[in-house]
Amino acid sequence: MRWLTGWSTGAPRAGAPAHEAPGAVAPIAARPLWTGPSPLWAVGDWRPEEIRLVTLRPGAPAVVTTGPAAPDPVEDTPATTRLAVLGHCGASDAELAAGLAAARGGAVRHLTTWPGSYTVVLRTGTRSTALLTDLAGAQPVFHTPWGDGTAYATAALPLADLVGAPLDTGHLAARLACPESPEALGTGTPYLGVQRVPPGHTLAIRGGRPYLATYDEPGGEARSRGEAPAVRELTRALLESVRSRVRTPGSGSADAGRPRLGVDLSYGTASATVALLAAAVPPAPVSAPVTVAAPAAAGGEPVAARAGGTGARPAPGSGGPARNGAVKGSWVRVAGSGRPAPEQLAAVTLGETEGPATPALAPHTPRLRHTVLAPGPDTLPYADLRADPQAGRLTDEPGPELIAAVRAEARFDAGGTDHLTGYGARQVLDGHPARLADLVRAGRPRELLPPVAALAGADRATAGVLAGALRTPLTVVRAAHRLSRIRYADALDDAAVRLTLRQVPDGGGTAGARSADDLAWCVPGPAARWLSDDALSAVALRLRLAAREPAPTEPPGVRRARYALHRHARGFRTLVHAAEQPGQRLHAPFLDNQVVRAARLLPDDIRLQPGARHALLHAVLTGAGRTDLPSDWGRGPRPDRTAPARAGLRLAADGIAELFDAPLLAEAGLIDLPAVRAGLARSADPAAPLAPGTLAGLAELVSVELWLRRVRARRHGACWTGLPLARRTALPAARFA
């Protein structure tokens, strides 16, 4: 795990313990990035190019350093400004210096517009610090009171160690009951007293006190453009995000025993799009055109575009003009014959996920070295439960990604040291069902016809003519109108009642019924059906208290889509902690700020069209120069995505049953243990049908139980030096407050 930490102090507190004095406490094995009363450390497996520091002093130009350089020995003054950008950032040194100058004047949003996924820390003077989160939530920031100021970190567990925070069972109940509801989750974490900074916000610490402010308007969808300019902006943003990762000098390692670059090539169009864009980018910065293996266009000739340059942007004049509306700097062709062929990209697919997007790629893209992993028991979800369940990695927070970590690790291990994925595309590009209510609120009910007709057609094929022709349209349209009219407070009260009555959708039934279930301000999570009465009552109380707060100004569909993205990005972060190997980097370009902003420009009616995501990604590839894909690319029949989870659940039934012999979830009063055991018994029966909601709910419960056991197993560990021995036990045994 890689993380940043530091604190910003105020006036020294009279009688403060010695371990709370500046300089008395420090993270173990940390690299100091700057010192003083507001220090900053980088802890863990950081590459040199992932640590970039900019210092600006009065009367001197900005100084940019890269790598774990020693802290500047020159003492800071109140007029000194420092900027730290940690993670993958495609900005040049000049752009970093310009961003610092703009941020010094208050324009911090400029620090979030570069390609990549990174954390920004800005220090002004010696006691004022600001941290910026990303829009999706894949790069979070946490904070907690400590000493005479505020401690912060990009991971919650180290802060819990620092202050001795016990687990917050109320937050764990809210995560299981309403995982996408900000009204239930708030800004809490699984650790009592440790708070999360919401995505798209700035944490400013002045005089030791924290202040939160948004730097980006959450309702940016209101400024959507027409389809063509929005798709062009999406193409540019996604291409820059992929290119900045492929062309980063020094990324990867020759000693890692794997290719430098890898891509996912599942049956989905999102990962296939990332793979094709990565294959089209020269792998290293060059000053002249290079030879790459480029696929032919529909007419048989390679598509010409610009190549060369450094960083995330192509150098002008380094190639022929773009054709066919291709975005400048996209697809490239052979421009010389005396250079060696570029390295191949390891494109990895699990055998059972082969689908319509895959066969069209590998044979016609020579740079992709396609590897199909044979599915087996060791690549199924829950595979690690057949061994010691406490032996896995401890992640910062729980999540269902824990039960699929072994499966993901096998896929990533066959990929590259830098491995690109299509993670998050569905949440960034798709139209959330709740957006149908936004169309009604905006006075555009006729635009409901295409998506409702698509749902009706799907149900007509699976559930009969009556469901497709009558029941589905009436159910969906009625739910959309109800959500568009209901008061926010009434909606939360209704959600609290449904929660206490355990009226939880199981994810089964027709497509229309599933969409209607999502047409609400707050929807219970799939694990809510197995929570205890006390846990459900506590979460229902949170919803009723939130109903007394002012209603949000953004439409319900925009809000639901945004928080679905936040939850998915949180899951990606958990997956990175659980499956990423030392020295390896997993990338999700769709979660980058600039891609999220570009997707906001897409009109709602375009997002909600049947097959919208596949059409958008097809247009992105066409704009990038890939013109040889069929018009129906990626829209064929797909394999059952829940089949591996069903098989893994049944194969690991004995290990899961043992896990719930004396579960910590029951000890904390979070679950109805007899109901959970009955559900596990049904899941082990090969003849019993398992709805998608049941599978998802069991994955949530098992992953939280695993996480709790791993937390307890490391209760004597600590991330810090200089703390009293009694303070080193951040999470006392068998105590869940």
MIZA-79648 format. One line per 2 residues: number of its first residue (from 0); their letters; for each residue x, y, z of C-alpha. Coordinates in pm, whole numbers, padded with zeros to 5 digits, m for minus. Layout:
N
NUM = A = X Y Z | ...;
END
This chain:
737
0 = MR = 00000 00000 00000 | 00124 00350 m00085;
2 = WL = 00007 00644 00119 | 00082 01001 00212;
4 = TG = 00048 01146 00555 | 00117 01461 00747;
6 = WS = m00045 01713 00970 | m00089 02082 01010;
8 = TG = m00070 02230 01357 | m00202 02537 01527;
10 = AP = m00077 02706 01838 | 00078 02452 02076;
12 = RA = m00173 02322 02329 | m00084 02367 02694;
14 = GA = m00019 02035 02865 | m00008 01836 02540;
16 = PA = 00157 01491 02574 | 00515 01463 02455;
18 = HE = 00420 01224 02173 | 00195 01495 02023;
20 = AP = 00481 01743 01991 | 00602 01818 01634;
22 = GA = 00886 01586 01542 | 00816 01329 01813;
24 = VA = 00605 01101 01591 | 00677 00989 01235;
26 = PI = 00558 00711 01002 | 00769 00397 00984;
28 = AA = 00997 00372 00676 | 00875 00706 00540;
30 = RP = 01034 00951 00299 | 01006 01311 00423;
32 = LW = 00894 01542 00143 | 00898 01856 00354;
34 = TG = 00945 01928 00722 | 00846 02192 00976;
36 = PS = 00526 02226 01179 | 00326 02097 00879;
38 = PL = 00533 01800 00756 | 00454 01560 00471;
40 = WA = 00575 01202 00422 | 00543 00944 00145;
42 = VG = 00518 00587 00276 | 00537 00264 00080;
44 = DW = 00618 00155 m00273 | 00654 00486 m00462;
46 = RP = 00836 00513 m00793 | 01067 00812 m00837;
48 = EE = 00856 00963 m01116 | 00546 00942 m00895;
50 = IR = 00682 01202 m00651 | 00702 01554 m00795;
52 = LV = 00760 01862 m00583 | 00740 02230 m00677;
54 = TL = 00872 02509 m00454 | 00803 02879 m00512;
56 = RP = 00976 03147 m00308 | 00946 03525 m00346;
58 = GA = 01182 03665 m00605 | 01285 03322 m00737;
60 = PA = 01152 03097 m01015 | 00963 02782 m00929;
62 = VV = 01187 02480 m00866 | 01055 02139 m00976;
64 = TT = 01211 01818 m00843 | 01122 01458 m00924;
66 = GP = 01186 01159 m00702 | 01256 01113 m00332;
68 = AA = 01484 01413 m00302 | 01595 01522 00045;
70 = PD = 01384 01797 00201 | 01488 02146 00105;
72 = PV = 01729 02268 00376 | 01627 02632 00318;
74 = ED = 01383 02742 00587 | 01038 02831 00463;
76 = TP = 00884 03174 00514 | 00515 03273 00526;
78 = AT = 00544 03361 00157 | 00682 03022 00051;
80 = TR = 00445 02794 m00141 | 00503 02423 m00192;
82 = LA = 00319 02177 m00416 | 00341 01799 m00406;
84 = VL = 00186 01587 m00683 | 00201 01217 m00602;
86 = GH = 00082 00938 m00825 | 00058 00921 m01201;
88 = CG = 00038 01273 m01346 | 00084 01360 m01713;
90 = AS = 00169 01728 m01655 | 00501 01870 m01766;
92 = DA = 00726 02058 m01525 | 00616 02387 m01680;
94 = EL = 00250 02295 m01628 | 00318 02208 m01265;
96 = AA = 00485 02543 m01208 | 00199 02726 m01378;
98 = GL = m00053 02531 m01174 | 00122 02629 m00852;
100 = AA = 00118 02995 m00954 | m00256 02974 m01027;
102 = AR = m00327 02790 m00703 | m00138 03053 m00508;
104 = GG = m00397 03298 m00634 | m00681 03070 m00524;
106 = AV = m00754 02879 m00849 | m00697 02529 m00708;
108 = RH = m00916 02366 m00973 | m00626 02404 m01219;
110 = LT = m00439 02143 m01015 | m00698 01879 m01108;
112 = TW = m00704 01915 m01487 | m00394 01716 m01583;
114 = PG = m00411 01361 m01721 | m00366 01082 m01473;
116 = SY = m00469 00983 m01123 | m00283 01161 m00843;
118 = TV = m00307 01339 m00509 | m00228 01710 m00475;
120 = VL = m00095 01868 m00155 | m00049 02245 m00141;
122 = RT = 00129 02415 00149 | 00131 02791 00187;
124 = GT = 00369 02924 00447 | 00435 02689 00736;
126 = RS = 00091 02623 00888 | m00158 02623 00601;
128 = TA = m00213 02303 00400 | m00468 02205 00135;
130 = LL = m00533 01861 m00017 | m00750 01792 m00322;
132 = TD = m00943 01472 m00385 | m01028 01348 m00734;
134 = LA = m01381 01358 m00879 | m01440 00982 m00878;
136 = GA = m01297 00900 m00536 | m01015 00668 m00641;
138 = QP = m00762 00899 m00470 | m00928 00978 m00136;
140 = VF = m00806 01187 00157 | m00885 01125 00525;
142 = HT = m00838 01343 00832 | m00875 01333 01209;
144 = PW = m00805 01568 01501 | m00465 01506 01654;
146 = GD = m00272 01703 01911 | m00318 02074 01852;
148 = GT = m00406 02035 01485 | m00532 01796 01219;
150 = AY = m00361 01485 01083 | m00435 01373 00728;
152 = AT = m00348 01078 00507 | m00450 00910 00184;
154 = AA = m00537 00598 00385 | m00768 00573 00686;
156 = LP = m00596 00287 00870 | m00273 00479 00951;
158 = LA = m00480 00759 01104 | m00670 00504 01312;
160 = DL = m00334 00375 01434 | m00222 00728 01514;
162 = VG = m00518 00819 01735 | m00611 00470 01859;
164 = AP = m00951 00473 01688 | m01183 00174 01739;
166 = LD = m01403 00041 01463 | m01725 00227 01390;
168 = TG = m01993 m00040 01370 | m02253 00221 01276;
170 = HL = m02057 00302 00961 | m02013 m00065 00878;
172 = AA = m02389 m00113 00913 | m02450 00181 00679;
174 = RL = m02205 00038 00423 | m02391 m00291 00422;
176 = AC = m02741 m00141 00429 | m02709 00157 00189;
178 = PE = m02366 00148 00021 | m02445 00427 m00229;
180 = SP = m02637 00658 00004 | m02451 00967 00128;
182 = EA = m02737 01022 00372 | m02645 00698 00551;
184 = LG = m02268 00698 00504 | m02195 01066 00559;
186 = TG = m01822 01139 00561 | m01737 00861 00806;
188 = TP = m01502 00566 00769 | m01485 00225 00939;
190 = YL = m01273 00393 01208 | m01443 00610 01468;
192 = GV = m01329 00972 01442 | m01150 00934 01107;
194 = QR = m01336 01128 00837 | m01326 01105 00457;
196 = VP = m01301 01413 00235 | m01580 01385 m00026;
198 = PG = m01467 01343 m00389 | m01432 01672 m00573;
200 = HT = m01351 01860 m00252 | m01058 02041 m00095;
202 = LA = m00946 01981 00261 | m00792 02308 00383;
204 = IR = m00618 02308 00722 | m00552 02654 00860;
206 = GG = m00433 02709 01213 | m00476 02337 01273;
208 = RP = m00852 02340 01193 | m00999 02156 00890;
210 = YL = m01229 02321 00636 | m01402 02148 00344;
212 = AT = m01497 02318 00018 | m01591 02193 m00326;
214 = YD = m01367 02284 m00616 | m01593 02135 m00884;
216 = EP = m01964 02176 m00944 | m02128 01832 m00894;
218 = GG = m02413 01925 m01129 | m02185 01985 m01425;
220 = EA = m02415 01779 m01646 | m02640 02085 m01679;
222 = RS = m02382 02238 m01913 | m02387 01942 m02151;
224 = RG = m02300 02002 m02513 | m02426 01849 m02832;
226 = EA = m02336 01489 m02908 | m02055 01552 m03159;
228 = PA = m01849 01803 m02954 | m01905 01597 m02638;
230 = VR = m01775 01280 m02807 | m01472 01471 m02939;
232 = EL = m01392 01594 m02590 | m01436 01243 m02449;
234 = TR = m01203 01105 m02720 | m00938 01366 m02643;
236 = AL = m00958 01312 m02267 | m00947 00933 m02280;
238 = LE = m00668 00930 m02537 | m00457 01165 m02325;
240 = SV = m00518 00954 m02016 | m00406 00635 m02192;
242 = RS = m00115 00802 m02372 | 00024 00957 m02054;
244 = RV = 00052 00610 m01902 | 00199 00436 m02205;
246 = RT = 00455 00710 m02270 | 00570 00775 m01913;
248 = PG = 00949 00741 m01909 | 01082 00502 m01651;
250 = SG = 00753 00331 m01572 | 00772 m00038 m01511;
252 = SA = 01077 m00241 m01423 | 01298 m00475 m01622;
254 = DA = 01342 m00688 m01311 | 00974 m00749 m01253;
256 = GR = 00965 m01062 m01469 | 00674 m00934 m01674;
258 = PR = 00617 m00702 m01972 | 00630 m00330 m01902;
260 = LG = 00277 m00270 m02032 | m00034 m00481 m02003;
262 = VD = m00403 m00435 m02073 | m00723 m00614 m01984;
264 = LS = m00901 m00768 m02281 | m01224 m00903 m02139;
266 = YG = m01545 m00930 m02337 | m01634 m00569 m02247;
268 = TA = m01593 m00283 m02491 | m01439 m00059 m02223;
270 = SA = m01127 m00267 m02165 | m01105 m00337 m02538;
272 = TV = m01113 00038 m02608 | m00833 00103 m02361;
274 = AL = m00633 m00183 m02517 | m00671 m00044 m02869;
276 = LA = m00583 00311 m02763 | m00276 00186 m02576;
278 = AA = m00165 m00022 m02876 | m00182 00288 m03093;
280 = VP = 00054 00496 m02879 | 00434 00482 m02919;
282 = PA = 00565 00333 m02595 | 00834 00591 m02516;
284 = PV = 00895 00961 m02582 | 01086 01019 m02906;
286 = SA = 01197 01322 m03101 | 01111 01175 m03438;
288 = PV = 00840 00951 m03581 | 00878 00585 m03485;
290 = TV = 00763 00258 m03629 | 00465 00097 m03462;
292 = AA = 00241 m00191 m03556 | m00078 m00019 m03666;
294 = PA = m00393 m00185 m03797 | m00523 m00099 m04140;
296 = AA = m00829 00115 m04188 | m01137 00001 m04379;
298 = GG = m00978 00097 m04711 | m00668 m00114 m04650;
300 = EP = m00428 00175 m04577 | m00302 00266 m04231;
302 = VA = m00452 00581 m04082 | m00202 00865 m04052;
304 = AR = m00188 01083 m03743 | 00070 01270 m03544;
306 = AG = 00328 01096 m03326 | 00620 01199 m03112;
308 = GT = 00655 01457 m02840 | 00683 01406 m02468;
310 = GA = 00442 01377 m02182 | 00072 01361 m02249;
312 = RP = 00061 01582 m02558 | 00206 01519 m02906;
314 = AP = 00475 01745 m03038 | 00364 01964 m03327;
316 = GS = 00495 01883 m03668 | 00608 01531 m03583;
318 = GG = 00391 01342 m03827 | 00149 01365 m04116;
320 = PA = m00192 01528 m04089 | m00482 01340 m03934;
322 = RN = m00756 01208 m04160 | m01113 01088 m04122;
324 = GA = m01175 01324 m03830 | m00912 01151 m03617;
326 = VK = m00806 01331 m03304 | m00461 01483 m03336;
328 = GS = m00200 01253 m03186 | m00404 00933 m03203;
330 = WV = m00342 00643 m03442 | 00006 00621 m03594;
332 = RV = 00160 00448 m03892 | 00500 00331 m04007;
334 = AG = 00719 00637 m04059 | 01061 00480 m04085;
336 = SG = 01214 00143 m04152 | 01540 00147 m03959;
338 = RP = 01405 00133 m03603 | 01323 m00176 m03397;
340 = AP = 00961 m00273 m03351 | 00803 m00144 m03029;
342 = EQ = 00736 m00366 m02733 | 00414 m00560 m02727;
344 = LA = 00132 m00511 m02481 | 00028 m00815 m02281;
346 = AV = m00349 m00837 m02336 | m00500 m01070 m02077;
348 = TL = m00837 m01246 m02080 | m00984 m01509 m01853;
350 = GE = m01113 m01793 m02068 | m01475 m01775 m01953;
352 = TE = m01498 m01403 m02036 | m01432 m01432 m02408;
354 = GP = m01699 m01235 m02588 | m01791 m01026 m02890;
356 = AT = m01535 m00751 m02838 | m01234 m00980 m02814;
358 = PA = m01204 m01175 m03143 | m01204 m00857 m03354;
360 = LA = m00898 m00716 m03179 | m00602 m00947 m03133;
362 = PH = m00566 m01079 m03490 | m00580 m00726 m03637;
364 = TP = m00365 m00550 m03377 | m00017 m00707 m03394;
366 = RL = 00110 m00510 m03097 | m00133 m00689 m02865;
368 = RH = 00007 m01018 m02738 | m00315 m01193 m02643;
370 = TV = m00297 m01426 m02343 | m00604 m01632 m02250;
372 = LA = m00587 m01768 m01895 | m00754 m02104 m01858;
374 = PG = m01026 m02078 m01593 | m00990 m02305 m01297;
376 = PD = m01077 m02337 m00928 | m00790 m02107 m00831;
378 = TL = m00927 m01823 m01046 | m01281 m01834 m00907;
380 = PY = m01412 m01588 m00648 | m01376 m01705 m00285;
382 = AD = m01076 m01919 m00386 | m00863 m01797 m00095;
384 = LR = m01124 m01914 00158 | m01007 m02268 00104;
386 = AD = m00683 m02165 00276 | m00633 m01939 00579;
388 = PQ = m00887 m01654 00541 | m00672 m01426 00759;
390 = AG = m00365 m01474 00541 | m00475 m01226 00274;
392 = RL = m00373 m00864 00253 | m00528 m00610 00485;
394 = TD = m00690 m00337 00278 | m00769 00010 00404;
396 = EP = m01144 m00056 00397 | m01367 m00359 00333;
398 = GP = m01528 m00432 m00002 | m01655 m00721 m00215;
400 = EL = m01334 m00697 m00417 | m01166 m00896 m00138;
402 = IA = m01338 m01218 m00239 | m01224 m01171 m00601;
404 = AV = m00868 m01064 m00517 | m00706 m01398 m00608;
406 = RA = m00891 m01401 m00938 | m00782 m01045 m01019;
408 = EA = m00427 m01112 m00903 | m00394 m01402 m01149;
410 = RF = m00509 m01177 m01433 | m00282 m00887 m01340;
412 = DA = 00017 m01115 m01287 | m00010 m01225 m01651;
414 = GG = m00024 m00861 m01759 | 00222 m00577 m01740;
416 = TD = 00410 m00392 m01471 | 00183 m00104 m01570;
418 = HL = m00156 m00266 m01629 | m00441 m00067 m01786;
420 = TG = m00804 m00162 m01722 | m01147 m00045 m01834;
422 = YG = m01265 m00018 m01475 | m01535 00245 m01420;
424 = AR = m01652 00294 m01778 | m02006 00180 m01702;
426 = QV = m02044 00428 m01416 | m01881 00715 m01607;
428 = LD = m02060 00673 m01941 | m02388 00492 m01884;
430 = GH = m02716 00661 m01806 | m02824 00560 m01456;
432 = PA = m03191 00449 m01454 | m03272 00734 m01215;
434 = RL = m03187 00978 m01496 | m03523 00888 m01648;
436 = AD = m03680 01094 m01369 | m03450 01384 m01460;
438 = LV = m03597 01384 m01811 | m03947 01406 m01664;
440 = RA = m03842 01689 m01431 | m03690 01873 m01726;
442 = GR = m04014 01850 m01925 | m03877 01599 m02178;
444 = PR = m04096 01291 m02119 | m04090 01191 m02487;
446 = EL = m03721 01106 m02451 | m03822 00821 m02219;
448 = LP = m03954 00629 m02518 | m03627 00478 m02655;
450 = PV = m03491 00345 m02322 | m03832 00220 m02209;
452 = AA = m03886 00054 m02546 | m03546 m00116 m02514;
454 = LA = m03637 m00249 m02168 | m03973 m00367 m02299;
456 = GA = m03805 m00546 m02589 | m03564 m00724 m02357;
458 = DR = m03847 m00834 m02128 | m04061 m00943 m02422;
460 = AT = m03789 m01188 m02519 | m03739 m01327 m02168;
462 = AG = m04065 m01278 m01975 | m04331 m01289 m02244;
464 = VL = m04540 m01052 m02450 | m04752 m00929 m02160;
466 = AG = m04450 m00819 m01955 | m04278 m00656 m02252;
468 = AL = m04577 m00483 m02406 | m04761 m00366 m02095;
470 = RT = m04610 m00437 m01755 | m04258 m00307 m01813;
472 = PL = m04352 00028 m01975 | m04613 00102 m01707;
474 = TV = m04381 00005 m01421 | m04084 00208 m01543;
476 = VR = m04277 00519 m01651 | m04475 00523 m01327;
478 = AA = m04156 00493 m01120 | m03989 00773 m01319;
480 = HR = m04284 01008 m01266 | m04300 00923 m00897;
482 = LS = m03931 00996 m00843 | m03960 01325 m01034;
484 = RI = m04241 01443 m00803 | m04161 01304 m00458;
486 = RY = m04013 01535 m00195 | m03660 01449 m00085;
488 = AD = m03760 01421 00281 | m04052 01191 00199;
490 = AL = m03825 00974 m00017 | m03578 00924 00270;
492 = DD = m03859 00845 00513 | m03992 00587 00267;
494 = AA = m03643 00436 00232 | m03613 00411 00611;
496 = VR = m03947 00225 00628 | m03847 m00015 00348;
498 = LT = m03518 m00081 00523 | m03674 m00170 00857;
500 = LR = m03926 m00395 00676 | m03636 m00561 00485;
502 = QV = m03790 m00476 00149 | m03466 m00523 m00039;
504 = PD = m03454 m00580 m00418 | m03288 m00909 m00504;
506 = GG = m03163 m00798 m00845 | m03375 m01060 m01017;
508 = GT = m03692 m01035 m01221 | m03730 m00848 m01546;
510 = AG = m03509 m00566 m01672 | m03798 m00327 m01626;
512 = AR = m03846 m00428 m01263 | m03476 m00383 m01189;
514 = SA = m03477 m00037 m01347 | m03789 00060 m01150;
516 = DD = m03620 m00049 m00827 | m03334 00192 m00904;
518 = LA = m03571 00486 m00956 | m03546 00619 m00600;
520 = WC = m03343 00871 m00404 | m03208 00595 m00178;
522 = VP = m03198 00220 m00249 | m03110 m00048 00011;
524 = GP = m02802 m00256 m00061 | m02820 m00629 m00134;
526 = AA = m02678 m00725 00209 | m02946 m00533 00401;
528 = RW = m03176 m00836 00413 | m02934 m01014 00652;
530 = LS = m02861 m00730 00894 | m02985 m00737 01251;
532 = DD = m03287 m00536 01360 | m03066 m00306 01566;
534 = AL = m02835 m00238 01271 | m03125 m00166 01037;
536 = SA = m03287 00062 01294 | m02962 00257 01336;
538 = VA = m02929 00310 00960 | m03298 00402 00930;
540 = LR = m03244 00666 01199 | m02957 00812 00994;
542 = LR = m03191 00840 00695 | m03465 01008 00899;
544 = LA = m03217 01258 01041 | m03087 01331 00690;
546 = AR = m03446 01395 00578 | m03449 01702 00805;
548 = EP = m03154 01854 00618 | m03203 02083 00316;
550 = AP = m03277 01893 m00005 | m02996 01871 m00259;
552 = TE = m03016 02105 m00554 | m02907 01851 m00814;
554 = PP = m03164 01620 m00980 | m03203 01269 m00836;
556 = GV = m03059 01094 m01143 | m02745 01307 m01145;
558 = RR = m02698 01250 m00774 | m02754 00873 m00790;
560 = AR = m02513 00840 m01084 | m02246 01041 m00904;
562 = YA = m02261 00832 m00588 | m02265 00508 m00787;
564 = LH = m01938 00627 m00941 | m01797 00708 m00597;
566 = RH = m01881 00360 m00473 | m01724 00197 m00778;
568 = AR = m01405 00404 m00745 | m01387 00307 m00379;
570 = GF = m01406 m00056 m00492 | m01125 m00005 m00742;
572 = RT = m00906 00134 m00465 | m00978 m00174 m00253;
574 = LV = m00893 m00395 m00552 | m00561 m00214 m00594;
576 = HA = m00475 m00271 m00228 | m00575 m00638 m00247;
578 = AE = m00434 m00746 m00584 | m00157 m00510 m00693;
580 = QP = 00190 m00665 m00671 | 00495 m00477 m00536;
582 = GQ = 00632 m00260 m00814 | 00319 m00305 m01023;
584 = RL = 00065 m00033 m01103 | m00302 m00080 m01194;
586 = HA = m00456 00203 m01394 | m00818 00297 m01457;
588 = PF = m00816 00580 m01716 | m01196 00612 m01707;
590 = LD = m01170 00732 m01345 | m00938 01021 m01431;
592 = NQ = m01068 01370 m01364 | m01055 01483 m01724;
594 = VV = m01245 01175 m01847 | m01514 01219 m01580;
596 = RA = m01551 01586 m01676 | m01570 01501 m02046;
598 = AR = m01842 01241 m01981 | m02047 01505 m01799;
600 = LL = m02083 01691 m02127 | m02276 01403 m02284;
602 = PD = m02649 01479 m02313 | m02879 01264 m02098;
604 = DI = m03079 01141 m02395 | m02758 01007 m02554;
606 = RL = m02655 00825 m02236 | m02996 00660 m02203;
608 = QP = m03015 00524 m02556 | m03000 00142 m02585;
610 = GA = m02637 00035 m02621 | m02516 00389 m02550;
612 = RH = m02183 00291 m02395 | m02085 00066 m02687;
614 = AL = m02181 00335 m02938 | m01985 00601 m02748;
616 = LH = m01672 00387 m02726 | m01705 00294 m03093;
618 = AV = m01718 00668 m03173 | m01414 00727 m02952;
620 = LT = m01213 00466 m03143 | m01332 00604 m03475;
622 = GA = m01221 00952 m03367 | m00885 00808 m03266;
624 = GR = m00841 00653 m03610 | m00967 00296 m03567;
626 = TD = m01215 00283 m03855 | m01222 m00091 m03927;
628 = LP = m01455 m00202 m03648 | m01806 m00317 m03740;
630 = SD = m02096 m00090 m03647 | m02237 m00348 m03403;
632 = WG = m01901 m00404 m03234 | m01945 m00527 m02877;
634 = RG = m02323 m00566 m02891 | m02343 m00942 m02934;
636 = PR = m02461 m01191 m02668 | m02254 m01194 m02352;
638 = PD = m02162 m01471 m02113 | m02321 m01486 m01770;
640 = RT = m02113 m01254 m01552 | m02246 m01413 m01232;
642 = AP = m02151 m01771 m01327 | m01797 m01756 m01176;
644 = AR = m01937 m01612 m00851 | m02194 m01893 m00829;
646 = AG = m01932 m02159 m00895 | m01682 m02010 m00651;
648 = LR = m01943 m01965 m00380 | m02048 m02330 m00400;
650 = LA = m01691 m02458 m00419 | m01594 m02261 m00107;
652 = AD = m01916 m02342 00083 | m01735 m02530 00362;
654 = GI = m01483 m02252 00418 | m01756 m01987 00426;
656 = AE = m01965 m02191 00668 | m01662 m02218 00897;
658 = LF = m01609 m01843 00865 | m01960 m01787 01004;
660 = DA = m01934 m02038 01290 | m01844 m01750 01524;
662 = PL = m01840 m01440 01304 | m01719 m01102 01423;
664 = LA = m02015 m00948 01240 | m02246 m01120 01486;
666 = EA = m02021 m01028 01779 | m02058 m00663 01675;
668 = GL = m02435 m00704 01650 | m02448 m00633 01278;
670 = ID = m02612 m00944 01130 | m02901 m01181 01188;
672 = LP = m02683 m01491 01215 | m02956 m01759 01166;
674 = AV = m03075 m01582 00851 | m02719 m01557 00719;
676 = RA = m02654 m01926 00780 | m02981 m02016 00606;
678 = GL = m02879 m01803 00308 | m02537 m01968 00294;
680 = AR = m02698 m02312 00305 | m02921 m02224 00009;
682 = SA = m02624 m02088 m00184 | m02442 m02419 m00141;
684 = DP = m02727 m02612 m00301 | m02649 m02658 m00674;
686 = AA = m03021 m02686 m00751 | m03116 m02361 m00575;
688 = PL = m03136 m02053 m00800 | m02932 m01756 m00681;
690 = AP = m03048 m01408 m00781 | m02777 m01149 m00859;
692 = GT = m02875 m00954 m00547 | m02825 m01261 m00330;
694 = LA = m02479 m01316 m00478 | m02384 m00952 m00428;
696 = GL = m02518 m00947 m00071 | m02327 m01258 00031;
698 = AE = m02010 m01113 m00124 | m02054 m00799 00088;
700 = LV = m02103 m00997 00410 | m01814 m01237 00349;
702 = SV = m01576 m00955 00256 | m01656 m00751 00568;
704 = EL = m01611 m01059 00787 | m01277 m01131 00621;
706 = WL = m01168 m00771 00668 | m01265 m00767 01035;
708 = RR = m01062 m01082 01099 | m00757 m00938 00924;
710 = VR = m00789 m00615 01121 | m00800 m00810 01446;
712 = AR = m00504 m01026 01340 | m00282 m00717 01308;
714 = RH = m00409 m00537 01614 | m00061 m00515 01767;
716 = GA = 00090 m00353 01460 | 00140 00018 01406;
718 = CW = 00238 00250 01126 | 00420 00499 01349;
720 = TG = 00728 00548 01563 | 00730 00766 01871;
722 = LP = 00388 00665 02006 | 00351 00522 02358;
724 = LA = 00315 00147 02361 | m00046 00169 02474;
726 = RR = m00127 00389 02178 | 00007 00135 01930;
728 = TA = m00306 m00079 01962 | m00536 00114 01730;
730 = LP = m00804 m00156 01715 | m00852 m00338 02045;
732 = AA = m00935 m00708 02028 | m01304 m00802 02030;
734 = RF = m01413 m00444 02076 | m01622 m00280 01807;
736 = A = m01754 00052 01934;
END
